[in-house]
């Protein structure tokens, strides 16, 4: 699996033809094909190209139950 620095991840913001990637708990996910991430944004709250661990844990606190 490819590793990303924070600076590299920031380039994958879904803008100017770049794919949209997000990081969650140390893993990077390509969300480009999701209609929820059009133009590198998700529901006006989150930007692609960033680590969204804290935001996702707050929005979905029962994630650990699904593992």
PQR file of N, CA, C, O and H, with PARSE charges and radii, in Angstrom:
ATOM      1  N   UNK A   1       0.837  -1.173   0.000 -0.4000 1.5000
ATOM      2  CA  UNK A   1       0.000   0.000   0.000 -0.0000 2.0000
ATOM      3  C   UNK A   1       0.888   1.245   0.000  0.5500 1.7000
ATOM      4  O   UNK A   1       1.879   1.312   0.728 -0.5500 1.4000
ATOM      5  N   UNK A   2       0.530   2.205  -0.804 -0.4000 1.5000
ATOM      6  CA  UNK A   2       1.304   3.441  -0.901 -0.0000 2.0000
ATOM      7  C   UNK A   2       1.153   4.268   0.373  0.5500 1.7000
ATOM      8  O   UNK A   2       0.078   4.319   0.971 -0.5500 1.4000
ATOM      9  H   UNK A   2      -0.274   2.151  -1.395  0.4000 1.0000
ATOM     10  N   UNK A   3       2.235   4.907   0.773 -0.4000 1.5000
ATOM     11  CA  UNK A   3       2.222   5.817   1.926 -0.0000 2.0000
ATOM     12  C   UNK A   3       2.209   7.256   1.410  0.5500 1.7000
ATOM     13  O   UNK A   3       2.810   7.569   0.382 -0.5500 1.4000
ATOM     14  H   UNK A   3       3.109   4.865   0.287  0.4000 1.0000
ATOM     15  N   UNK A   4       1.523   8.110   2.134 -0.4000 1.5000
ATOM     16  CA  UNK A   4       1.411   9.517   1.773 -0.0000 2.0000
ATOM     17  C   UNK A   4       1.920  10.385   2.916  0.5500 1.7000
ATOM     18  O   UNK A   4       1.675  10.089   4.086 -0.5500 1.4000
ATOM     19  H   UNK A   4       1.035   7.856   2.970  0.4000 1.0000
ATOM     20  N   UNK A   5       2.622  11.446   2.576 -0.4000 1.5000
ATOM     21  CA  UNK A   5       2.891  12.479   3.572 -0.0000 2.0000
ATOM     22  C   UNK A   5       1.661  13.390   3.593  0.5500 1.7000
ATOM     23  O   UNK A   5       0.825  13.331   2.691 -0.5500 1.4000
ATOM     24  H   UNK A   5       2.821  11.686   1.626  0.4000 1.0000
ATOM     25  N   UNK A   6       1.558  14.214   4.605 -0.4000 1.5000
ATOM     26  CA  UNK A   6       0.445  15.171   4.677 -0.0000 2.0000
ATOM     27  C   UNK A   6       0.467  16.089   3.458  0.5500 1.7000
ATOM     28  O   UNK A   6      -0.584  16.436   2.918 -0.5500 1.4000
ATOM     29  H   UNK A   6       2.237  14.262   5.338  0.4000 1.0000
ATOM     30  N   UNK A   7       1.664  16.480   3.029 -0.4000 1.5000
ATOM     31  CA  UNK A   7       1.794  17.360   1.863 -0.0000 2.0000
ATOM     32  C   UNK A   7       1.328  16.658   0.582  0.5500 1.7000
ATOM     33  O   UNK A   7       0.666  17.272  -0.254 -0.5500 1.4000
ATOM     34  H   UNK A   7       2.517  16.198   3.467  0.4000 1.0000
ATOM     35  N   UNK A   8       1.670  15.383   0.428 -0.4000 1.5000
ATOM     36  CA  UNK A   8       1.225  14.629  -0.752 -0.0000 2.0000
ATOM     37  C   UNK A   8      -0.285  14.458  -0.734  0.5500 1.7000
ATOM     38  O   UNK A   8      -0.949  14.660  -1.751 -0.5500 1.4000
ATOM     39  H   UNK A   8       2.209  14.884   1.107  0.4000 1.0000
ATOM     40  N   UNK A   9      -0.823  14.091   0.408 -0.4000 1.5000
ATOM     41  CA  UNK A   9      -2.272  13.903   0.524 -0.0000 2.0000
ATOM     42  C   UNK A   9      -3.008  15.188   0.154  0.5500 1.7000
ATOM     43  O   UNK A   9      -4.045  15.136  -0.508 -0.5500 1.4000
ATOM     44  H   UNK A   9      -0.284  13.927   1.234  0.4000 1.0000
ATOM     45  N   UNK A  10      -2.493  16.321   0.566 -0.4000 1.5000
ATOM     46  CA  UNK A  10      -3.139  17.610   0.297 -0.0000 2.0000
ATOM     47  C   UNK A  10      -3.303  17.874  -1.200  0.5500 1.7000
ATOM     48  O   UNK A  10      -4.223  18.588  -1.600 -0.5500 1.4000
ATOM     49  H   UNK A  10      -1.650  16.363   1.103  0.4000 1.0000
ATOM     50  N   UNK A  11      -2.428  17.312  -2.028 -0.4000 1.5000
ATOM     51  CA  UNK A  11      -2.539  17.486  -3.482 -0.0000 2.0000
ATOM     52  C   UNK A  11      -3.739  16.740  -4.059  0.5500 1.7000
ATOM     53  O   UNK A  11      -4.250  17.110  -5.116 -0.5500 1.4000
ATOM     54  H   UNK A  11      -1.681  16.732  -1.704  0.4000 1.0000
ATOM     55  N   UNK A  12      -4.190  15.694  -3.373 -0.4000 1.5000
ATOM     56  CA  UNK A  12      -5.311  14.880  -3.856 -0.0000 2.0000
ATOM     57  C   UNK A  12      -6.619  15.432  -3.292  0.5500 1.7000
ATOM     58  O   UNK A  12      -7.329  14.766  -2.538 -0.5500 1.4000
ATOM     59  H   UNK A  12      -3.776  15.393  -2.514  0.4000 1.0000
ATOM     60  N   UNK A  13      -6.912  16.676  -3.685 -0.4000 1.5000
ATOM     61  CA  UNK A  13      -8.047  17.396  -3.126 -0.0000 2.0000
ATOM     62  C   UNK A  13      -9.281  17.403  -4.023  0.5500 1.7000
ATOM     63  O   UNK A  13     -10.269  18.064  -3.703 -0.5500 1.4000
ATOM     64  H   UNK A  13      -6.336  17.217  -4.298  0.4000 1.0000
ATOM     65  N   UNK A  14      -9.241  16.684  -5.132 -0.4000 1.5000
ATOM     66  CA  UNK A  14     -10.393  16.608  -6.029 -0.0000 2.0000
ATOM     67  C   UNK A  14     -10.588  17.840  -6.898  0.5500 1.7000
ATOM     68  O   UNK A  14     -11.638  17.993  -7.523 -0.5500 1.4000
ATOM     69  H   UNK A  14      -8.439  16.147  -5.392  0.4000 1.0000
ATOM     70  N   UNK A  15      -9.605  18.710  -6.947 -0.4000 1.5000
ATOM     71  CA  UNK A  15      -9.713  19.941  -7.734 -0.0000 2.0000
ATOM     72  C   UNK A  15      -8.703  19.928  -8.870  0.5500 1.7000
ATOM     73  O   UNK A  15      -7.675  19.254  -8.804 -0.5500 1.4000
ATOM     74  H   UNK A  15      -8.753  18.586  -6.439  0.4000 1.0000
ATOM     75  N   UNK A  16      -9.017  20.686  -9.913 -0.4000 1.5000
ATOM     76  CA  UNK A  16      -8.115  20.828 -11.067 -0.0000 2.0000
ATOM     77  C   UNK A  16      -7.703  19.484 -11.654  0.5500 1.7000
ATOM     78  O   UNK A  16      -6.548  19.295 -12.038 -0.5500 1.4000
ATOM     79  H   UNK A  16      -9.852  21.234  -9.966  0.4000 1.0000
ATOM     80  N   UNK A  17      -8.648  18.552 -11.722 -0.4000 1.5000
ATOM     81  CA  UNK A  17      -8.395  17.252 -12.328 -0.0000 2.0000
ATOM     82  C   UNK A  17      -7.724  16.227 -11.433  0.5500 1.7000
ATOM     83  O   UNK A  17      -7.482  15.098 -11.860 -0.5500 1.4000
ATOM     84  H   UNK A  17      -9.586  18.705 -11.410  0.4000 1.0000
ATOM     85  N   UNK A  18      -7.420  16.601 -10.201 -0.4000 1.5000
ATOM     86  CA  UNK A  18      -6.795  15.651  -9.268 -0.0000 2.0000
ATOM     87  C   UNK A  18      -7.868  14.761  -8.642  0.5500 1.7000
ATOM     88  O   UNK A  18      -9.000  15.200  -8.443 -0.5500 1.4000
ATOM     89  H   UNK A  18      -7.616  17.518  -9.854  0.4000 1.0000
ATOM     90  N   UNK A  19      -7.516  13.509  -8.329 -0.4000 1.5000
ATOM     91  CA  UNK A  19      -8.461  12.651  -7.622 -0.0000 2.0000
ATOM     92  C   UNK A  19      -8.689  13.176  -6.198  0.5500 1.7000
ATOM     93  O   UNK A  19      -7.903  13.969  -5.680 -0.5500 1.4000
ATOM     94  H   UNK A  19      -6.596  13.152  -8.490  0.4000 1.0000
ATOM     95  N   UNK A  20      -9.766  12.722  -5.589 -0.4000 1.5000
ATOM     96  CA  UNK A  20     -10.092  13.104  -4.209 -0.0000 2.0000
ATOM     97  C   UNK A  20      -9.740  11.949  -3.280  0.5500 1.7000
ATOM     98  O   UNK A  20     -10.301  10.858  -3.386 -0.5500 1.4000
ATOM     99  H   UNK A  20     -10.405  12.078  -6.009  0.4000 1.0000
ATOM    100  N   UNK A  21      -8.809  12.202  -2.373 -0.4000 1.5000
ATOM    101  CA  UNK A  21      -8.408  11.198  -1.385 -0.0000 2.0000
ATOM    102  C   UNK A  21      -8.622  11.768   0.011  0.5500 1.7000
ATOM    103  O   UNK A  21      -8.491  12.972   0.230 -0.5500 1.4000
ATOM    104  H   UNK A  21      -8.354  13.088  -2.287  0.4000 1.0000
ATOM    105  N   UNK A  22      -8.953  10.889   0.947 -0.4000 1.5000
ATOM    106  CA  UNK A  22      -9.032  11.268   2.356 -0.0000 2.0000
ATOM    107  C   UNK A  22      -8.279  10.228   3.169  0.5500 1.7000
ATOM    108  O   UNK A  22      -8.103   9.090   2.733 -0.5500 1.4000
ATOM    109  H   UNK A  22      -9.059   9.911   0.768  0.4000 1.0000
ATOM    110  N   UNK A  23      -7.842  10.625   4.341 -0.4000 1.5000
ATOM    111  CA  UNK A  23      -7.184   9.685   5.250 -0.0000 2.0000
ATOM    112  C   UNK A  23      -8.095   9.454   6.447  0.5500 1.7000
ATOM    113  O   UNK A  23      -8.761  10.366   6.936 -0.5500 1.4000
ATOM    114  H   UNK A  23      -7.986  11.550   4.695  0.4000 1.0000
ATOM    115  N   UNK A  24      -8.102   8.192   6.906 -0.4000 1.5000
ATOM    116  CA  UNK A  24      -8.862   7.829   8.099 -0.0000 2.0000
ATOM    117  C   UNK A  24      -8.102   6.735   8.829  0.5500 1.7000
ATOM    118  O   UNK A  24      -7.849   5.664   8.276 -0.5500 1.4000
ATOM    119  H   UNK A  24      -7.560   7.451   6.509  0.4000 1.0000
ATOM    120  N   UNK A  25      -7.741   7.010  10.067 -0.4000 1.5000
ATOM    121  CA  UNK A  25      -7.023   6.058  10.917 -0.0000 2.0000
ATOM    122  C   UNK A  25      -5.800   5.451  10.221  0.5500 1.7000
ATOM    123  O   UNK A  25      -5.575   4.242  10.262 -0.5500 1.4000
ATOM    124  H   UNK A  25      -7.946   7.880  10.516  0.4000 1.0000
ATOM    125  N   UNK A  26      -5.031   6.316   9.592 -0.4000 1.5000
ATOM    126  CA  UNK A  26      -3.778   5.887   8.987 -0.0000 2.0000
ATOM    127  C   UNK A  26      -3.892   5.268   7.606  0.5500 1.7000
ATOM    128  O   UNK A  26      -2.877   4.884   7.025 -0.5500 1.4000
ATOM    129  H   UNK A  26      -5.215   7.299   9.559  0.4000 1.0000
ATOM    130  N   UNK A  27      -5.093   5.161   7.067 -0.4000 1.5000
ATOM    131  CA  UNK A  27      -5.297   4.616   5.728 -0.0000 2.0000
ATOM    132  C   UNK A  27      -5.777   5.732   4.803  0.5500 1.7000
ATOM    133  O   UNK A  27      -6.511   6.624   5.230 -0.5500 1.4000
ATOM    134  H   UNK A  27      -5.918   5.473   7.539  0.4000 1.0000
ATOM    135  N   UNK A  28      -5.366   5.684   3.549 -0.4000 1.5000
ATOM    136  CA  UNK A  28      -5.805   6.672   2.568 -0.0000 2.0000
ATOM    137  C   UNK A  28      -6.815   6.015   1.640  0.5500 1.7000
ATOM    138  O   UNK A  28      -6.602   4.909   1.142 -0.5500 1.4000
ATOM    139  H   UNK A  28      -4.770   4.960   3.202  0.4000 1.0000
ATOM    140  N   UNK A  29      -7.914   6.717   1.419 -0.4000 1.5000
ATOM    141  CA  UNK A  29      -9.002   6.200   0.591 -0.0000 2.0000
ATOM    142  C   UNK A  29      -9.247   7.142  -0.580  0.5500 1.7000
ATOM    143  O   UNK A  29      -9.267   8.362  -0.419 -0.5500 1.4000
ATOM    144  H   UNK A  29      -8.087   7.615   1.822  0.4000 1.0000
ATOM    145  N   UNK A  30      -9.435   6.557  -1.764 -0.4000 1.5000
ATOM    146  CA  UNK A  30      -9.781   7.320  -2.961 -0.0000 2.0000
ATOM    147  C   UNK A  30     -11.303   7.415  -3.008  0.5500 1.7000
ATOM    148  O   UNK A  30     -11.982   6.412  -3.225 -0.5500 1.4000
ATOM    149  H   UNK A  30      -9.419   5.565  -1.895  0.4000 1.0000
ATOM    150  N   UNK A  31     -11.837   8.614  -2.806 -0.4000 1.5000
ATOM    151  CA  UNK A  31     -13.289   8.816  -2.790 -0.0000 2.0000
ATOM    152  C   UNK A  31     -13.763   9.506  -4.072  0.5500 1.7000
ATOM    153  O   UNK A  31     -14.892   9.993  -4.138 -0.5500 1.4000
ATOM    154  H   UNK A  31     -11.285   9.429  -2.630  0.4000 1.0000
ATOM    155  N   UNK A  32     -12.911   9.544  -5.073 -0.4000 1.5000
ATOM    156  CA  UNK A  32     -13.198  10.253  -6.320 -0.0000 2.0000
ATOM    157  C   UNK A  32     -14.480   9.811  -7.001  0.5500 1.7000
ATOM    158  O   UNK A  32     -15.190  10.639  -7.572 -0.5500 1.4000
ATOM    159  H   UNK A  32     -11.994   9.148  -5.020  0.4000 1.0000
ATOM    160  N   UNK A  33     -14.786   8.539  -6.954 -0.4000 1.5000
ATOM    161  CA  UNK A  33     -15.953   8.038  -7.680 -0.0000 2.0000
ATOM    162  C   UNK A  33     -17.261   8.222  -6.919  0.5500 1.7000
ATOM    163  O   UNK A  33     -18.330   7.939  -7.458 -0.5500 1.4000
ATOM    164  H   UNK A  33     -14.209   7.866  -6.491  0.4000 1.0000
ATOM    165  N   UNK A  34     -17.194   8.683  -5.693 -0.4000 1.5000
ATOM    166  CA  UNK A  34     -18.410   8.880  -4.896 -0.0000 2.0000
ATOM    167  C   UNK A  34     -19.072  10.212  -5.245  0.5500 1.7000
ATOM    168  O   UNK A  34     -18.416  11.253  -5.266 -0.5500 1.4000
ATOM    169  H   UNK A  34     -16.325   8.913  -5.254  0.4000 1.0000
ATOM    170  N   UNK A  35     -20.364  10.169  -5.516 -0.4000 1.5000
ATOM    171  CA  UNK A  35     -21.084  11.407  -5.799 -0.0000 2.0000
ATOM    172  C   UNK A  35     -21.100  12.324  -4.570  0.5500 1.7000
ATOM    173  O   UNK A  35     -21.350  13.523  -4.696 -0.5500 1.4000
ATOM    174  H   UNK A  35     -20.897   9.323  -5.499  0.4000 1.0000
ATOM    175  N   UNK A  36     -20.839  11.775  -3.405 -0.4000 1.5000
ATOM    176  CA  UNK A  36     -20.813  12.574  -2.177 -0.0000 2.0000
ATOM    177  C   UNK A  36     -19.567  13.454  -2.078  0.5500 1.7000
ATOM    178  O   UNK A  36     -19.486  14.321  -1.208 -0.5500 1.4000
ATOM    179  H   UNK A  36     -20.636  10.801  -3.303  0.4000 1.0000
ATOM    180  N   UNK A  37     -18.605  13.233  -2.960 -0.4000 1.5000
ATOM    181  CA  UNK A  37     -17.351  13.992  -2.925 -0.0000 2.0000
ATOM    182  C   UNK A  37     -17.136  14.794  -4.202  0.5500 1.7000
ATOM    183  O   UNK A  37     -15.993  14.978  -4.619 -0.5500 1.4000
ATOM    184  H   UNK A  37     -18.671  12.529  -3.667  0.4000 1.0000
ATOM    185  N   UNK A  38     -18.193  15.271  -4.827 -0.4000 1.5000
ATOM    186  CA  UNK A  38     -18.061  16.077  -6.035 -0.0000 2.0000
ATOM    187  C   UNK A  38     -17.232  17.322  -5.750  0.5500 1.7000
ATOM    188  O   UNK A  38     -17.420  17.980  -4.727 -0.5500 1.4000
ATOM    189  H   UNK A  38     -19.122  15.122  -4.488  0.4000 1.0000
ATOM    190  N   UNK A  39     -16.341  17.633  -6.634 -0.4000 1.5000
ATOM    191  CA  UNK A  39     -15.462  18.804  -6.526 -0.0000 2.0000
ATOM    192  C   UNK A  39     -14.590  18.789  -5.279  0.5500 1.7000
ATOM    193  O   UNK A  39     -14.129  19.841  -4.836 -0.5500 1.4000
ATOM    194  H   UNK A  39     -16.189  17.098  -7.465  0.4000 1.0000
ATOM    195  N   UNK A  40     -14.357  17.607  -4.704 -0.4000 1.5000
ATOM    196  CA  UNK A  40     -13.463  17.494  -3.559 -0.0000 2.0000
ATOM    197  C   UNK A  40     -14.055  17.909  -2.228  0.5500 1.7000
ATOM    198  O   UNK A  40     -13.325  18.097  -1.255 -0.5500 1.4000
ATOM    199  H   UNK A  40     -14.732  16.752  -5.064  0.4000 1.0000
ATOM    200  N   UNK A  41     -15.374  18.055  -2.173 -0.4000 1.5000
ATOM    201  CA  UNK A  41     -16.039  18.443  -0.921 -0.0000 2.0000
ATOM    202  C   UNK A  41     -17.132  17.439  -0.586  0.5500 1.7000
ATOM    203  O   UNK A  41     -17.747  16.842  -1.470 -0.5500 1.4000
ATOM    204  H   UNK A  41     -15.967  17.903  -2.964  0.4000 1.0000
ATOM    205  N   UNK A  42     -17.356  17.269   0.703 -0.4000 1.5000
ATOM    206  CA  UNK A  42     -18.423  16.385   1.178 -0.0000 2.0000
ATOM    207  C   UNK A  42     -19.367  17.199   2.052  0.5500 1.7000
ATOM    208  O   UNK A  42     -18.997  17.647   3.137 -0.5500 1.4000
ATOM    209  H   UNK A  42     -16.857  17.753   1.421  0.4000 1.0000
ATOM    210  N   UNK A  43     -20.580  17.383   1.572 -0.4000 1.5000
ATOM    211  CA  UNK A  43     -21.633  18.099   2.298 -0.0000 2.0000
ATOM    212  C   UNK A  43     -21.161  19.444   2.846  0.5500 1.7000
ATOM    213  O   UNK A  43     -21.554  19.839   3.944 -0.5500 1.4000
ATOM    214  H   UNK A  43     -20.881  17.020   0.690  0.4000 1.0000
ATOM    215  N   UNK A  44     -20.342  20.133   2.104 -0.4000 1.5000
ATOM    216  CA  UNK A  44     -19.838  21.466   2.424 -0.0000 2.0000
ATOM    217  C   UNK A  44     -19.018  21.499   3.720  0.5500 1.7000
ATOM    218  O   UNK A  44     -18.519  22.558   4.100 -0.5500 1.4000
ATOM    219  H   UNK A  44     -20.023  19.812   1.212  0.4000 1.0000
ATOM    220  N   UNK A  45     -18.873  20.374   4.393 -0.4000 1.5000
ATOM    221  CA  UNK A  45     -18.177  20.339   5.674 -0.0000 2.0000
ATOM    222  C   UNK A  45     -16.731  19.882   5.581  0.5500 1.7000
ATOM    223  O   UNK A  45     -15.878  20.350   6.335 -0.5500 1.4000
ATOM    224  H   UNK A  45     -19.278  19.513   4.084  0.4000 1.0000
ATOM    225  N   UNK A  46     -16.456  18.976   4.664 -0.4000 1.5000
ATOM    226  CA  UNK A  46     -15.142  18.338   4.635 -0.0000 2.0000
ATOM    227  C   UNK A  46     -14.499  18.490   3.269  0.5500 1.7000
ATOM    228  O   UNK A  46     -15.167  18.421   2.237 -0.5500 1.4000
ATOM    229  H   UNK A  46     -17.149  18.596   4.052  0.4000 1.0000
ATOM    230  N   UNK A  47     -13.196  18.697   3.282 -0.4000 1.5000
ATOM    231  CA  UNK A  47     -12.413  18.829   2.057 -0.0000 2.0000
ATOM    232  C   UNK A  47     -11.563  17.581   1.861  0.5500 1.7000
ATOM    233  O   UNK A  47     -10.975  17.061   2.810 -0.5500 1.4000
ATOM    234  H   UNK A  47     -12.653  18.753   4.120  0.4000 1.0000
ATOM    235  N   UNK A  48     -11.505  17.108   0.624 -0.4000 1.5000
ATOM    236  CA  UNK A  48     -10.605  16.003   0.296 -0.0000 2.0000
ATOM    237  C   UNK A  48      -9.168  16.497   0.416  0.5500 1.7000
ATOM    238  O   UNK A  48      -8.910  17.701   0.423 -0.5500 1.4000
ATOM    239  H   UNK A  48     -11.983  17.531  -0.146  0.4000 1.0000
ATOM    240  N   UNK A  49      -8.248  15.558   0.509 -0.4000 1.5000
ATOM    241  CA  UNK A  49      -6.843  15.905   0.640 -0.0000 2.0000
ATOM    242  C   UNK A  49      -6.428  16.116   2.082  0.5500 1.7000
ATOM    243  O   UNK A  49      -5.420  16.765   2.360 -0.5500 1.4000
ATOM    244  H   UNK A  49      -8.458  14.580   0.504  0.4000 1.0000
ATOM    245  N   UNK A  50      -7.217  15.559   3.005 -0.4000 1.5000
ATOM    246  CA  UNK A  50      -6.948  15.790   4.429 -0.0000 2.0000
ATOM    247  C   UNK A  50      -7.193  14.521   5.239  0.5500 1.7000
ATOM    248  O   UNK A  50      -7.849  13.585   4.783 -0.5500 1.4000
ATOM    249  H   UNK A  50      -8.036  15.032   2.779  0.4000 1.0000
ATOM    250  N   UNK A  51      -6.650  14.519   6.447 -0.4000 1.5000
ATOM    251  CA  UNK A  51      -6.920  13.446   7.407 -0.0000 2.0000
ATOM    252  C   UNK A  51      -8.230  13.793   8.105  0.5500 1.7000
ATOM    253  O   UNK A  51      -8.312  14.795   8.815 -0.5500 1.4000
ATOM    254  H   UNK A  51      -6.117  15.280   6.817  0.4000 1.0000
ATOM    255  N   UNK A  52      -9.241  12.977   7.908 -0.4000 1.5000
ATOM    256  CA  UNK A  52     -10.567  13.238   8.473 -0.0000 2.0000
ATOM    257  C   UNK A  52     -10.886  12.326   9.648  0.5500 1.7000
ATOM    258  O   UNK A  52     -12.056  12.143   9.984 -0.5500 1.4000
ATOM    259  H   UNK A  52      -9.175  12.163   7.331  0.4000 1.0000
ATOM    260  N   UNK A  53      -9.875  11.754  10.272 -0.4000 1.5000
ATOM    261  CA  UNK A  53     -10.093  10.824  11.380 -0.0000 2.0000
ATOM    262  C   UNK A  53     -10.958  11.436  12.473  0.5500 1.7000
ATOM    263  O   UNK A  53     -11.964  10.841  12.857 -0.5500 1.4000
ATOM    264  H   UNK A  53      -8.925  11.902   9.999  0.4000 1.0000
ATOM    265  N   UNK A  54     -10.598  12.595  12.977 -0.4000 1.5000
ATOM    266  CA  UNK A  54     -11.354  13.212  14.078 -0.0000 2.0000
ATOM    267  C   UNK A  54     -12.785  13.519  13.662  0.5500 1.7000
ATOM    268  O   UNK A  54     -13.720  13.267  14.423 -0.5500 1.4000
ATOM    269  H   UNK A  54      -9.781  13.078  12.665  0.4000 1.0000
ATOM    270  N   UNK A  55     -12.963  14.057  12.468 -0.4000 1.5000
ATOM    271  CA  UNK A  55     -14.307  14.409  11.996 -0.0000 2.0000
ATOM    272  C   UNK A  55     -15.175  13.168  11.814  0.5500 1.7000
ATOM    273  O   UNK A  55     -16.346  13.170  12.192 -0.5500 1.4000
ATOM    274  H   UNK A  55     -12.204  14.262  11.850  0.4000 1.0000
ATOM    275  N   UNK A  56     -14.610  12.111  11.239 -0.4000 1.5000
ATOM    276  CA  UNK A  56     -15.388  10.888  11.033 -0.0000 2.0000
ATOM    277  C   UNK A  56     -15.692  10.185  12.346  0.5500 1.7000
ATOM    278  O   UNK A  56     -16.783   9.642  12.517 -0.5500 1.4000
ATOM    279  H   UNK A  56     -13.658  12.109  10.931  0.4000 1.0000
ATOM    280  N   UNK A  57     -14.750  10.189  13.267 -0.4000 1.5000
ATOM    281  CA  UNK A  57     -15.013   9.580  14.574 -0.0000 2.0000
ATOM    282  C   UNK A  57     -16.120  10.322  15.310  0.5500 1.7000
ATOM    283  O   UNK A  57     -16.930   9.706  16.003 -0.5500 1.4000
ATOM    284  H   UNK A  57     -13.863  10.630  13.128  0.4000 1.0000
ATOM    285  N   UNK A  58     -16.157  11.629  15.163 -0.4000 1.5000
ATOM    286  CA  UNK A  58     -17.203  12.413  15.814 -0.0000 2.0000
ATOM    287  C   UNK A  58     -18.557  12.182  15.136  0.5500 1.7000
ATOM    288  O   UNK A  58     -19.579  12.082  15.815 -0.5500 1.4000
ATOM    289  H   UNK A  58     -15.499  12.129  14.600  0.4000 1.0000
ATOM    290  N   UNK A  59     -18.570  12.097  13.810 -0.4000 1.5000
ATOM    291  CA  UNK A  59     -19.819  11.913  13.070 -0.0000 2.0000
ATOM    292  C   UNK A  59     -20.350  10.494  13.169  0.5500 1.7000
ATOM    293  O   UNK A  59     -21.561  10.277  13.119 -0.5500 1.4000
ATOM    294  H   UNK A  59     -17.740  12.178  13.258  0.4000 1.0000
ATOM    295  N   UNK A  60     -19.453   9.527  13.310 -0.4000 1.5000
ATOM    296  CA  UNK A  60     -19.825   8.108  13.346 -0.0000 2.0000
ATOM    297  C   UNK A  60     -19.159   7.442  14.548  0.5500 1.7000
ATOM    298  O   UNK A  60     -18.274   6.606  14.367 -0.5500 1.4000
ATOM    299  H   UNK A  60     -18.469   9.703  13.350  0.4000 1.0000
ATOM    300  N   UNK A  61     -19.561   7.791  15.767 -0.4000 1.5000
ATOM    301  CA  UNK A  61     -18.848   7.310  16.960 -0.0000 2.0000
ATOM    302  C   UNK A  61     -18.923   5.811  17.199  0.5500 1.7000
ATOM    303  O   UNK A  61     -18.118   5.286  17.967 -0.5500 1.4000
ATOM    304  H   UNK A  61     -20.280   8.471  15.913  0.4000 1.0000
ATOM    305  N   UNK A  62     -19.842   5.111  16.586 -0.4000 1.5000
ATOM    306  CA  UNK A  62     -19.967   3.669  16.816 -0.0000 2.0000
ATOM    307  C   UNK A  62     -19.200   2.853  15.780  0.5500 1.7000
ATOM    308  O   UNK A  62     -19.450   1.657  15.632 -0.5500 1.4000
ATOM    309  H   UNK A  62     -20.496   5.538  15.962  0.4000 1.0000
ATOM    310  N   UNK A  63     -18.270   3.480  15.060 -0.4000 1.5000
ATOM    311  CA  UNK A  63     -17.501   2.784  14.032 -0.0000 2.0000
ATOM    312  C   UNK A  63     -16.871   1.510  14.570  0.5500 1.7000
ATOM    313  O   UNK A  63     -16.898   0.478  13.900 -0.5500 1.4000
ATOM    314  H   UNK A  63     -18.067   4.452  15.180  0.4000 1.0000
ATOM    315  N   UNK A  64     -16.308   1.565  15.762 -0.4000 1.5000
ATOM    316  CA  UNK A  64     -15.600   0.413  16.324 -0.0000 2.0000
ATOM    317  C   UNK A  64     -16.512  -0.803  16.462  0.5500 1.7000
ATOM    318  O   UNK A  64     -16.012  -1.928  16.496 -0.5500 1.4000
ATOM    319  H   UNK A  64     -16.286   2.404  16.307  0.4000 1.0000
ATOM    320  N   UNK A  65     -17.814  -0.625  16.541 -0.4000 1.5000
ATOM    321  CA  UNK A  65     -18.742  -1.755  16.634 -0.0000 2.0000
ATOM    322  C   UNK A  65     -18.811  -2.536  15.325  0.5500 1.7000
ATOM    323  O   UNK A  65     -19.159  -3.717  15.319 -0.5500 1.4000
ATOM    324  H   UNK A  65     -18.220   0.288  16.513  0.4000 1.0000
ATOM    325  N   UNK A  66     -18.482  -1.882  14.230 -0.4000 1.5000
ATOM    326  CA  UNK A  66     -18.586  -2.507  12.914 -0.0000 2.0000
ATOM    327  C   UNK A  66     -17.361  -3.318  12.537  0.5500 1.7000
ATOM    328  O   UNK A  66     -17.388  -4.048  11.546 -0.5500 1.4000
ATOM    329  H   UNK A  66     -18.199  -0.923  14.234  0.4000 1.0000
ATOM    330  N   UNK A  67     -16.301  -3.207  13.296 -0.4000 1.5000
ATOM    331  CA  UNK A  67     -15.053  -3.903  12.963 -0.0000 2.0000
ATOM    332  C   UNK A  67     -15.133  -5.363  13.261  0.5500 1.7000
ATOM    333  O   UNK A  67     -14.166  -6.092  13.038 -0.5500 1.4000
ATOM    334  H   UNK A  67     -16.279  -2.614  14.101  0.4000 1.0000
TER
END
